[in-house]
Amino acid sequence: MLVAYHALDGESDGVAIVDADPASPRFGEVRARYALGVGAAPREVFVQGDTAWVTAEGPLPLLRLGLSAGLDGAPRFTEGIPVDVGANRGAADIWFAPDGEAAAVTFQGGHGDARDGSVARFDAAANGARTAEVRHDEAGAPLLWPHGIAGDARRGQLLVTTFEAPPPYAGVGDTVTSLDPRSLAPLQHWAFEAGSAPVDIVLPGGALPPYALVATLYGGDIWAAPFEPARGTYGAFTLAVAGDDAGVALPRGLRVHAAHDGELELYVPYADPGVVHVYGLDSLPDLPLRRTLPAAPGAHHLTFLRADGRPLAVVQSDGVALDGADAGTLTVLDVASGEVLATLDLPATEGIVPVSVTAAFDAPQPLRP
């Protein structure tokens, strides 16, 4: 798996290749590192074929990092190419067009103003050139501190959440905005409760009814909106999961993954108390809870892998404003049984604090329409 990390002791931040197979004699070992520089502050890694796109809060917001397979089949790094993002700062999330030609990126810091935010489109197949951009309040688009992004090219929808202001500013977003996937022209927006911080959004896709699902970090809830073909847009968002009623809080992401029988399920890491809830998607807009997987307090990112035919999930936990929150462990789970196979403590063994994880190459990934 690929691990974006912040280094301890003043060393360079970067991206690491970590052996995630519990049966491997090199399990938990950092096989390679790609240094991004001191204070680079990477956030997430998104794999598109043989390229890993790395988003960051630091001076290099977006990097395309080449991947190749070694003789043992493990990934290794090749050339890293900075992407010209113009004045944009604080890259967060990426959506790739299904034809692989374009990548849309949210920039939580916009151009650096106190109340800002932007979304830019890049050529993903060739040179990574920026081809379109929209900023907060342009053409009436509320894109204040954008974070999550999900798209449906067939229906002409690119949905973006607004989250919270990057340092040194303060503020919390409360909207979701729909953009045209090609021009990034604003189409529609929805308002959530003030201070709720819509953090992530997903369009489950597949053969499921077309719905948009949104998690609000401080609201603690999951919301669902149906696509309305007659109007050519999504309808009103209604509450699908109330975090308070479920005894969980701080949902930090939404991931869609296929179970062993092919059924799509929704995985939601909750930082408090540190679990992953798995919801069924076969009765949308209802989200029945199928099972709960253990993790550590501060549960945040997760990725799916397969080792010797065994489906695995790796959950990254990090410190949040929460008593007892973890500070960088990775919990390796058997997805089918929920058994915790191992816990990796890379801050202790490698001097690095994981901030996100993702599988490399052919490991199964969340579906993106």
KAFEN-V586352 format. One record per helix or strand of 3 or more residues. SS is the DSSP state (a for helix, b for strand). FROM is the first residue (numbers start at 1). TO is the last residue. If there is no record, write none. Layout:
SS,FROM,TO + SS,FROM,TO
This chain:
b,2,7 + b,13,18 + b,30,37 + b,42,48 + b,51,56 + b,62,69 + b,75,82 + b,89,96 + b,102,110 + b,118,123 + b,130,135 + a,138,140 + b,146,152 + b,157,162 + b,175,179 + b,186,191 + b,198,202 + b,211,216 + b,221,228 + b,238,241 + a,243,246 + b,249,251 + b,255,258 + b,264,272 + b,275,280 + b,289,294 + b,299,307 + b,310,317 + b,330,334 + b,340,344 + a,346,349 + b,352,358
